[in-house]
């Protein structure tokens, strides 16, 4: 897989999750509930797909990047999550 392919995949998945989250919110689901479940599922995927050491490194990397995450308003004006 090339970087361009990965970038294209990430962009497509990002848009799909944004659409899913938006539709859930429109149907009355709490955005915090949606975020909690998406986070849980993401961590399950990491734990399933990575070695224990890589899993812990990934979780640490996520925690260490907390200040890089934008708000939804910032996302809407920039068009990218990060």
Secondary structure, DSSP 8 states (H G I E B T S, - for coil): --HHHHHHHHHHHHHHHHHHHHHHHHTT--HHHHHHHHHHHHHHHHHHHS-HHHHHHHHHHHHHTGGG---HHHHHHHSS--
